[in-house]
Amino acid sequence: MIARIVAALFGWLSLASPVAAPPILMPALWVARDADTVIWLFGTVHQLRPGTPWLTGAVADAFADSDTLVLEIPEPTPDDMSAAVVQVTPPRPAPLPPALDRSLRARAAELGFPRNAFDRTDPWFAATVLAAQPLAQAGYRSEPAPETLLTKLADRTGKPVTAFETLGQQLGLFAALPQAAQRTMLERTLAERDPVPAMDRVVATWGRGDVATLDRLLGEDMTQAGPAVRAALLDRRNAAWARTIARWMRQPGTRFVAVGAGHLTGPGSVQDRLRKMGLEVMRVQ
């Protein structure tokens, strides 16, 4: 859920390419509607390998028919990202336990960072950066992922783009986590030597629209992270977003909401909360 830096527009594989095209993905899509309002709910993964054709079928049609694109946060520029990171960087980070500090320095050096690269950051930031590095080396990028591609297409067509949160607010959620929870995040990142197979499973499950399995995979991750992390990153945000969507249902128009898939799976999901408010939400893909 960490914000993605905007990069170049995703290029689809040509049908004339001699390389076999990857299978078309069919990620899940839901809709809430009444007489004059349509709100599409689309769960995303924040990084994909280039050449992953997911914007097809019902998802492509729903996006094309929408008046507004709604994201978790606006796609940030590098300057936005730098300023937000500075904003949440503590003046005096709490020292890590010696064993964890040694492991962090060793892993940083192993992945090509200076051993002291994370001396002035909180554990959540080190965990996030170190987890992302092997994925980047395996070819995962933000450019072909939904948030970046949809933003580019919206900009091209003049479709307004809004967001539930700002970049600073999202990073602030991580920075506000208790130190114990942040250290758990870092310990788990250091213990997982290769996060690529797990990411591959999540992307494949997402691409099949297998929401039940995706809920299990993401739910296991949240359970291991602990209740403080789940409450801050999922539960409170899902509740706030559901309240906002419920207000939108009283206004005419069509919105395409694209947020991390973990917000749209299992008990406590955005759809679950909308249904408890008396709104009908139907899966269409």
C-alpha positions in Angstrom: 0.0 0.0 0.0 3.0 2.3 -0.1 2.6 5.0 -2.8 4.0 4.3 -6.3 6.2 6.8 -8.1 4.8 7.8 -11.5 6.8 6.5 -14.5 6.2 5.9 -18.2 3.0 4.6 -19.6 2.6 0.8 -19.8 3.2 -0.6 -23.3 1.0 -3.6 -24.2 2.6 -6.6 -26.0 1.9 -6.5 -29.7 -0.3 -9.2 -31.2 2.3 -9.5 -33.9 5.1 -10.3 -31.4 6.7 -13.7 -31.9 6.7 -14.2 -28.1 3.5 -16.0 -26.9 1.1 -13.5 -25.3 0.3 -13.9 -21.6 -3.2 -15.0 -20.7 -5.8 -12.3 -20.3 -6.4 -11.6 -16.6 -9.9 -11.3 -15.2 -9.6 -9.5 -11.8 -12.7 -9.1 -9.7 -15.1 -6.1 -10.2 -18.1 -5.0 -8.1 -20.8 -2.4 -8.6 -23.2 -0.4 -6.4 -25.9 1.4 -8.3 -29.3 3.1 -8.0 -31.4 5.2 -10.4 -28.8 7.9 -11.1 -25.5 6.7 -9.5 -23.0 3.9 -10.4 -19.9 3.2 -8.3 -17.5 0.5 -9.6 -15.2 -1.1 -7.0 -12.0 -2.6 -8.5 -9.3 -4.2 -6.4 -5.7 -3.6 -7.5 -2.2 -4.8 -7.0 0.2 -1.9 -6.8 3.0 -3.5 -9.0 3.0 -5.9 -12.0 5.5 -7.1 -14.5 5.3 -5.4 -17.9 3.2 -7.1 -20.5 0.4 -8.1 -18.0 -2.9 -7.5 -19.9 -5.5 -6.8 -17.2 -7.5 -3.8 -18.6 -10.0 -5.8 -20.6 -13.6 -6.9 -20.6 -15.9 -5.5 -17.9 -13.1 -3.6 -16.1 -12.2 -1.7 -19.3 -15.9 -1.0 -20.1 -16.6 0.2 -16.5 -13.6 2.5 -16.5 -14.5 3.9 -20.0 -18.1 4.6 -18.9 -17.1 6.3 -15.6 -17.1 10.1 -15.1 -14.4 10.1 -12.4 -11.5 7.9 -11.3 -11.0 7.5 -7.5 -7.7 6.1 -6.1 -6.3 5.6 -2.6 -4.0 8.5 -3.2 -3.1 10.7 -6.3 -0.2 9.2 -8.2 2.8 11.1 -6.8 5.7 12.7 -8.6 9.2 12.1 -7.3 9.1 15.5 -5.7 5.9 14.6 -3.9 7.4 11.4 -2.7 10.5 13.1 -1.4 8.6 15.8 0.4 6.2 13.3 2.0 9.1 11.0 3.2 10.8 14.0 4.8 7.6 14.9 6.5 7.3 11.6 8.3 11.0 11.0 9.0 11.6 11.2 12.7 14.3 13.6 14.0 15.7 10.9 16.3 14.6 7.4 15.4 14.3 5.0 18.3 17.4 2.6 18.3 16.8 -1.0 17.2 17.7 -3.9 19.3 21.3 -4.8 18.5 20.5 -8.1 16.8 17.9 -6.6 14.6 20.2 -3.7 13.8 22.9 -6.1 12.7 20.5 -8.0 10.5 19.2 -4.8 8.9 22.7 -3.6 8.1 23.7 -6.9 6.6 20.5 -7.2 4.5 20.9 -3.6 3.3 24.5 -4.3 2.1 23.4 -7.5 0.5 20.7 -5.7 -1.6 23.2 -3.0 -2.6 22.4 -0.3 -0.1 25.0 1.3 2.2 25.1 -0.4 5.5 24.0 2.8 7.3 21.2 3.6 4.7 18.4 3.2 7.3 20.1 4.7 10.4 17.8 7.7 10.3 14.6 6.0 9.4 11.9 4.2 11.3 11.6 0.4 10.9 8.5 0.6 8.7 10.4 2.5 6.1 13.4 0.1 6.1 11.0 -2.8 5.8 9.1 -1.3 2.9 12.2 -0.4 0.9 13.9 -3.7 1.5 10.8 -5.7 0.6 10.5 -3.7 -2.7 14.0 -4.2 -3.9 13.9 -7.9 -4.7 10.5 -7.3 -6.5 12.0 -4.6 -8.6 14.9 -6.9 -9.5 12.4 -9.5 -10.6 10.7 -7.1 -12.9 7.8 -5.8 -10.9 7.0 -2.2 -11.7 4.3 0.4 -10.9 3.9 1.4 -14.6 1.8 -1.5 -15.7 -0.2 -1.6 -12.5 -3.8 -0.2 -12.3 -3.2 3.0 -10.4 -0.5 4.3 -12.8 -2.1 3.1 -16.0 -5.6 4.3 -15.1 -4.2 7.7 -14.1 -2.4 8.1 -17.4 -5.6 7.1 -19.4 -7.7 9.5 -17.3 -5.3 12.3 -18.0 -5.4 11.6 -21.7 -9.2 11.7 -21.8 -9.8 14.5 -19.4 -11.4 12.3 -16.8 -11.1 13.8 -13.3 -9.0 11.9 -10.8 -9.7 12.1 -7.0 -8.5 10.2 -4.0 -9.5 9.1 -0.6 -6.2 10.2 1.0 -3.1 12.3 0.4 0.3 10.8 0.1 1.3 12.4 3.4 -1.7 10.8 5.1 -0.9 7.4 3.8 2.8 7.4 4.8 1.7 8.9 8.1 -0.3 5.8 8.8 2.9 3.7 8.7 4.9 6.3 10.7 2.2 6.3 13.4 2.4 2.5 14.0 3.7 1.5 17.4 7.4 0.8 17.4 6.8 -2.8 18.3 4.5 -3.3 15.2 7.1 -1.6 13.0 9.9 -3.9 14.3 7.7 -6.9 13.6 7.3 -5.6 10.0 11.1 -5.3 9.7 11.7 -8.7 11.3 9.3 -10.4 8.8 10.9 -8.6 5.9 14.4 -9.7 6.9 13.2 -13.3 7.5 11.6 -13.5 4.0 14.7 -13.9 1.9 12.8 -14.0 -1.4 9.4 -12.3 -1.5 9.0 -12.8 -5.3 7.2 -16.3 -5.1 4.6 -14.9 -2.7 4.0 -11.8 -4.9 3.7 -14.1 -7.9 1.0 -16.1 -6.1 -0.9 -12.9 -5.1 -0.8 -11.6 -8.7 -1.9 -14.9 -10.2 -4.8 -15.2 -7.7 -5.8 -11.6 -8.3 -5.7 -12.2 -12.0 -8.1 -15.1 -11.8 -10.5 -13.1 -9.7 -10.2 -15.7 -6.9 -11.3 -13.5 -4.1 -11.5 -16.2 -1.5 -7.9 -17.3 -2.0 -6.7 -13.8 -2.2 -8.4 -13.0 1.1 -6.6 -16.0 2.7 -3.2 -14.9 1.3 -3.6 -11.3 2.3 -5.3 -12.2 5.6 -2.4 -14.4 6.6 -0.1 -11.5 6.0 -2.2 -9.1 8.1 -2.5 -11.7 10.9 1.3 -12.0 11.1 1.7 -8.3 11.0 -0.5 -8.0 14.1 -3.8 -6.2 15.1 -2.3 -2.7 15.3 -1.2 -2.9 11.7 -4.6 -4.4 10.5 -6.5 -1.7 12.4 -4.5 1.1 10.9 -4.0 0.0 7.4 -7.3 -1.9 6.7 -10.1 -1.6 9.2 -10.2 2.1 9.9 -9.6 3.0 6.3 -12.3 0.6 5.0 -14.8 2.1 7.3 -13.9 5.7 6.3 -14.0 4.8 2.6 -17.4 3.0 2.9 -18.9 6.1 4.6 -17.6 8.3 1.7 -19.0 5.9 -0.9 -22.3 5.8 0.9 -22.5 9.6 0.6 -21.6 9.4 -3.1 -24.6 7.1 -3.6 -26.8 10.1 -2.9 -25.2 12.1 -5.8 -25.7 11.4 -9.5 -22.7 10.2 -11.5 -20.5 7.2 -12.3 -17.2 6.7 -10.3 -14.6 4.0 -10.9 -12.9 3.3 -7.5 -9.6 1.5 -7.7 -8.0 0.6 -4.4 -5.7 -2.2 -3.1 -7.4 -5.6 -3.4 -7.0 -6.3 0.3 -9.6 -3.6 1.0 -12.2 -5.5 -1.1 -11.8 -9.0 0.3 -13.2 -10.8 3.4 -15.1 -9.7 6.4 -14.7 -5.9 7.1 -14.1 -5.2 3.4 -15.5 -2.0 1.8 -18.3 -4.0 0.2 -19.1 -5.7 3.5 -19.4 -2.4 5.2 -21.6 -0.9 2.4 -24.0 -3.9 2.7 -24.3 -3.4 6.4 -25.3 0.2 5.6 -28.2 -1.2 3.5 -26.5 -0.7 0.0 -26.6 -3.5 -2.5 -23.2 -4.4 -3.9 -23.0 -6.9 -6.7 -20.0 -8.7 -8.3 -20.0 -8.4 -12.0 -16.6 -10.0 -12.9 
